[in-house]
Amino acid sequence: MITKLKRFVSDESGATAIEYGLIATLIAIAVIVAAKAVGSNLSGTFNNIAGNLK
């Protein structure tokens, strides 16, 4: 029983999976924020062009 408990405490595979999950989440958030910023700027640019064409 003590051996199993020591093995469980020293097992780091779960921690690694959590770290990869956090990294993937941060990357996804960065992509979403960048896409929103580019979308807003691009929308403003197209509206400006459309206004100048009239």
N, CA, C and O of each residue as an XYZ file, in Angstrom:
216
protein
N       0.832     -1.194      0.000
C       0.000      0.000      0.000
C       0.878      1.260      0.000
O       0.588      2.216     -0.719
N       1.920      1.261      0.783
C       2.818      2.419      0.844
C       3.530      2.595     -0.487
O       3.742      3.722     -0.935
N       3.900      1.494     -1.121
C       4.574      1.573     -2.418
C       3.649      2.207     -3.458
O       4.084      3.046     -4.247
N       2.381      1.810     -3.461
C       1.427      2.386     -4.399
C       1.225      3.877     -4.133
O       1.090      4.667     -5.067
N       1.204      4.253     -2.861
C       1.039      5.655     -2.510
C       2.242      6.474     -2.957
O       2.076      7.580     -3.471
N       3.438      5.954     -2.770
C       4.647      6.655     -3.218
C       4.661      6.794     -4.738
O       5.037      7.838     -5.271
N       4.245      5.730     -5.430
C       4.205      5.770     -6.889
C       3.186      6.810     -7.363
O       3.438      7.532     -8.328
N       2.040      6.886     -6.690
C       1.007      7.860     -7.049
C       1.501      9.289     -6.838
O       1.257     10.156     -7.677
N       2.186      9.541     -5.735
C       2.681     10.884     -5.422
C       3.766     11.304     -6.410
O       3.846     12.476     -6.778
N       4.599     10.363     -6.840
C       5.710     10.714     -7.725
C       5.307     10.742     -9.197
O       6.094     11.183    -10.035
N       4.099     10.283     -9.532
C       3.637     10.268    -10.915
C       3.329     11.696    -11.365
O       2.509     12.380    -10.753
N       3.990     12.144    -12.439
C       3.816     13.513    -12.924
C       3.111     13.570    -14.275
O       3.036     14.646    -14.869
N       2.603     12.478    -14.771
C       1.978     12.485    -16.092
C       0.702     13.321    -16.102
O       0.411     13.972    -17.105
N      -0.052     13.322    -15.034
C      -1.246     14.146    -14.960
C      -0.910     15.623    -14.959
O      -1.604     16.419    -15.591
N       0.149     15.999    -14.254
C       0.568     17.404    -14.210
C       0.996     17.874    -15.597
O       0.725     19.013    -15.978
N       1.657     17.010    -16.348
C       2.088     17.374    -17.692
C       0.876     17.611    -18.591
O       0.866     18.560    -19.375
N      -0.136     16.765    -18.486
C      -1.338     16.933    -19.297
C      -2.036     18.247    -18.955
O      -2.530     18.938    -19.846
N      -2.078     18.590    -17.685
C      -2.695     19.856    -17.272
C      -1.908     21.039    -17.824
O      -2.496     22.023    -18.273
N      -0.592     20.948    -17.791
C       0.236     22.036    -18.324
C      -0.009     22.226    -19.817
O      -0.141     23.356    -20.287
N      -0.070     21.121    -20.566
C      -0.343     21.223    -22.002
C      -1.729     21.800    -22.243
O      -1.921     22.578    -23.178
N      -2.681     21.435    -21.424
C      -4.028     21.986    -21.549
C      -4.052     23.484    -21.313
O      -4.730     24.219    -22.030
N      -3.312     23.941    -20.306
C      -3.247     25.376    -20.021
C      -2.570     26.139    -21.149
O      -3.004     27.231    -21.516
N      -1.514     25.566    -21.695
C      -0.814     26.209    -22.813
C      -1.741     26.305    -24.021
O      -1.809     27.347    -24.672
N      -2.451     25.225    -24.319
C      -3.376     25.233    -25.451
C      -4.482     26.265    -25.236
O      -4.893     26.932    -26.186
N      -4.965     26.403    -24.011
C      -5.998     27.381    -23.699
C      -5.477     28.804    -23.904
O      -6.173     29.643    -24.478
N      -4.272     29.075    -23.444
C      -3.688     30.411    -23.612
C      -3.485     30.748    -25.094
O      -3.723     31.880    -25.515
N      -3.049     29.768    -25.871
C      -2.867     29.997    -27.306
C      -4.216     30.278    -27.964
O      -4.324     31.170    -28.806
N      -5.237     29.522    -27.583
C      -6.568     29.733    -28.156
C      -7.099     31.123    -27.823
O      -7.682     31.786    -28.680
N      -6.900     31.562    -26.593
C      -7.341     32.902    -26.190
C      -6.605     33.969    -26.994
O      -7.213     34.944    -27.436
N      -5.298     33.786    -27.186
C      -4.513     34.755    -27.959
C      -4.998     34.820    -29.401
O      -5.074     35.904    -29.978
N      -5.326     33.678    -29.985
C      -5.815     33.654    -31.361
C      -7.169     34.357    -31.465
O      -7.406     35.111    -32.409
N      -8.045     34.115    -30.511
C      -9.367     34.747    -30.528
C      -9.248     36.259    -30.395
O      -9.915     36.999    -31.118
N      -8.403     36.724    -29.477
C      -8.220     38.168    -29.287
C      -7.625     38.799    -30.542
O      -8.058     39.873    -30.961
N      -6.642     38.143    -31.140
C      -6.030     38.682    -32.356
C      -7.031     38.712    -33.503
O      -7.061     39.679    -34.264
N      -7.845     37.680    -33.641
C      -8.835     37.640    -34.721
C      -9.878     38.732    -34.542
O     -10.303     39.350    -35.518
N     -10.293     38.976    -33.304
C     -11.267     40.048    -33.061
C     -10.662     41.406    -33.415
O     -11.329     42.238    -34.030
N      -9.416     41.632    -33.037
C      -8.771     42.916    -33.322
C      -8.609     43.114    -34.823
O      -8.887     44.197    -35.339
N      -8.167     42.091    -35.519
C      -7.994     42.195    -36.967
C      -9.354     42.381    -37.634
O      -9.481     43.167    -38.573
N     -10.365     41.667    -37.158
C     -11.703     41.793    -37.735
C     -12.254     43.192    -37.577
O     -12.849     43.735    -38.508
N     -12.063     43.779    -36.417
C     -12.548     45.149    -36.191
C     -11.819     46.140    -37.082
O     -12.445     47.012    -37.685
N     -10.511     46.013    -37.169
C      -9.731     46.922    -38.019
C     -10.091     46.747    -39.488
O     -10.196     47.722    -40.232
N     -10.278     45.501    -39.897
C     -10.613     45.229    -41.290
C     -12.003     45.753    -41.625
O     -12.221     46.291    -42.711
N     -12.931     45.600    -40.708
C     -14.280     46.124    -40.911
C     -14.250     47.638    -41.053
O     -14.923     48.194    -41.921
N     -13.484     48.303    -40.216
C     -13.353     49.758    -40.307
C     -12.741     50.194    -41.622
O     -13.154     51.197    -42.204
N     -11.769     49.453    -42.086
C     -11.123     49.779    -43.361
C     -12.100     49.635    -44.516
O     -12.174     50.510    -45.379
N     -12.847     48.541    -44.539
C     -13.824     48.343    -45.620
C     -14.935     49.397    -45.563
O     -15.396     49.871    -46.601
N     -15.357     49.758    -44.367
C     -16.381     50.808    -44.260
C     -15.849     52.145    -44.771
O     -16.570     52.908    -45.414
N     -14.597     52.413    -44.481
C     -13.959     53.639    -44.968
C     -13.890     53.638    -46.483
O     -14.192     54.647    -47.120
N     -13.496     52.512    -47.065
C     -13.424     52.410    -48.522
C     -14.809     52.568    -49.141
O     -14.979     53.278    -50.132
N     -15.791     51.904    -48.551
C     -17.158     51.988    -49.073
C     -17.681     53.411    -48.993
O     -18.385     53.860    -49.897
N     -17.350     54.125    -47.930
C     -17.787     55.518    -47.790
C     -17.119     56.412    -48.828
O     -17.740     57.355    -49.319
N     -15.888     56.135    -49.161
C     -15.174     56.960    -50.155
C     -15.625     56.661    -51.575
O     -15.468     57.502    -52.459
N     -16.176     55.492    -51.808
C     -16.625     55.137    -53.159
C     -17.960     55.788    -53.506
O     -18.282     55.917    -54.687
N     -18.730     56.192    -52.531
C     -20.046     56.770    -52.788
C     -19.947     58.172    -53.337
O     -20.969     58.802    -53.608
